Amino acid sequence: MELGTRAKLLLLLLLLLLLQATCFTRAQADEQNGYTAVIEVTNGGPWGDWAWPEMCPQGFFARGFSLKVEPPQGGPGDDTALNGMRLHCARGNVLGNAHAIESKSGRWGEWSEPLWCPGSSFLVAFSLRVEPPIGRGDDTAANNVRFRCSDGKELEGPGLSWGDFGDWSPPCAKGVCGLQTKIEGPLGSGDDTALNDVLFFCCRS
């Protein structure tokens, strides 16, 4: 009876040690990720695949952004509108050490000049302008983006005007620190849409 009790106690101790090790490993992995949450919207386009995530350097926040936009092609041309996004990360209110990050982008269009949150504020939420599927017409999917800064100011990108802005994402408590894009690759003679959706990572500190 005594041996059975000791065996049970040893087994319980081993299980507790295993649980502690598992929790510690998960905590380490979460710490290495460097983010606490992911924010997204519900109106993203349906085409394409999610690319790789890109993160600001440790200790940096996204203070500004720029867009890659193809202008209207007119007539029989194939419009793709918004092709890419960059986050401009900085530490504090010093823009001289800003670091641009970019997930996958489409091949068409040119990059805009960055738009910055004022002072030492940073990006915390976003809204995406998306044209829904239009059937046999020329689809463009994502067209533009708005960001809200931590001081309440809203910044609207220099994208195109097809579609509507959807609801705002939930806010990041401590600011945005990374992004991941959903891109449809070139279709050749098909109807290209390029950037369809995007999500952002919230910084830990």
Secondary structure, 3 states (H helix, E strand, C coil): CHHHHHHHHHHHHHHHHHHHHHHHHHHHHHHHHCEEEEECCCCCCCCCEECCCEECCCCCEEEEEEEEECCCCCCCCCCCCEEEEEEEEEECCEEEEEEEEECCCCCCCEECCCEECCCCCCEEEEEEEECCCCCCCCCCCEEEEEEEECCCCEEECCCCCCCEECCCCCCCCCCEEEEEEEECCCCCCCCCCCEEEEEEEEECC
